[in-house]
Amino acid sequence: MMGFGNCHAGFGGMGFMGGGFWLYGIIILLAIILVVYLINNNHNNRNKVSALEVLNQEYAKGNVSDDDYKKRKENLNS
C-alpha cells in the first residue's frame, strides 16, 4: 500500500523540498532584477533629456558659444 510519502501532488517530483523551491526563488529574483533594471534605465533617460533641455536653454540665452554648444550636445547624445 502506498502512503502519502510517494505522492508528488502534481509537481512532477519537483515539490518544494525536491528542488522546486529553488526554481521559484530564482524566478522571483530574476523578476526583481528586471524591475530594478527597467526603473534605473528609465531614470537615466530622463536625466539625459533634462540636461539637453538645460543646454538648449543656456544656448538660447546666449550663455554658450556655438562651438561649446556643439561639443556639449555631442557628449550628451553619446
C-alpha positions in Angstrom: 0.0 0.0 0.0 1.3 3.5 -0.9 1.2 6.2 1.7 1.5 9.9 1.3 5.3 9.7 1.1 5.2 8.8 -2.6 2.6 11.4 -3.6 4.0 14.2 -5.7 0.8 16.3 -5.7 1.1 17.4 -9.3 4.6 18.9 -9.1 6.2 16.1 -11.1 8.7 15.3 -8.4 9.7 19.0 -8.0 7.9 19.8 -4.8 9.3 22.5 -2.5 11.6 20.1 -0.8 12.7 18.4 -4.0 14.2 21.4 -5.6 11.2 23.3 -6.8 11.7 25.9 -4.0 15.0 27.0 -5.6 13.4 27.2 -9.0 10.7 29.5 -7.7 13.3 31.6 -5.8 15.4 32.1 -8.9 12.4 33.1 -11.0 11.4 35.7 -8.3 14.9 37.0 -8.1 15.2 37.4 -11.9 11.9 39.3 -11.9 13.1 41.7 -9.2 16.4 42.3 -11.1 14.4 43.0 -14.3 12.2 45.6 -12.5 15.2 47.4 -10.9 16.9 47.5 -14.3 13.9 48.9 -16.1 13.4 51.6 -13.4 17.1 52.6 -13.5 17.1 52.7 -17.3 14.1 54.9 -17.4 15.6 57.3 -14.8 18.8 57.6 -16.7 17.0 58.5 -20.0 15.1 61.3 -18.2 18.3 62.8 -16.9 19.8 63.0 -20.3 16.8 64.7 -21.7 16.7 67.3 -19.0 20.4 68.0 -19.3 19.9 68.6 -23.1 17.0 70.9 -22.3 19.1 72.9 -19.9 21.9 73.2 -22.6 19.3 74.3 -25.2 18.0 77.0 -22.8 21.5 78.3 -22.0 22.3 78.4 -25.7 19.1 80.3 -26.4 20.1 82.8 -23.7 23.5 83.3 -25.3 25.5 81.9 -22.4 27.0 79.1 -24.5 29.1 79.6 -27.7 28.3 77.8 -30.9 31.3 75.5 -30.7 30.8 74.8 -27.0 27.1 74.0 -27.6 28.0 71.5 -30.4 30.6 69.7 -28.2 28.3 69.5 -25.2 25.4 68.3 -27.2 27.5 65.6 -28.8 28.7 64.5 -25.4 25.2 64.3 -24.1 23.9 62.3 -27.0 26.7 59.7 -26.8 
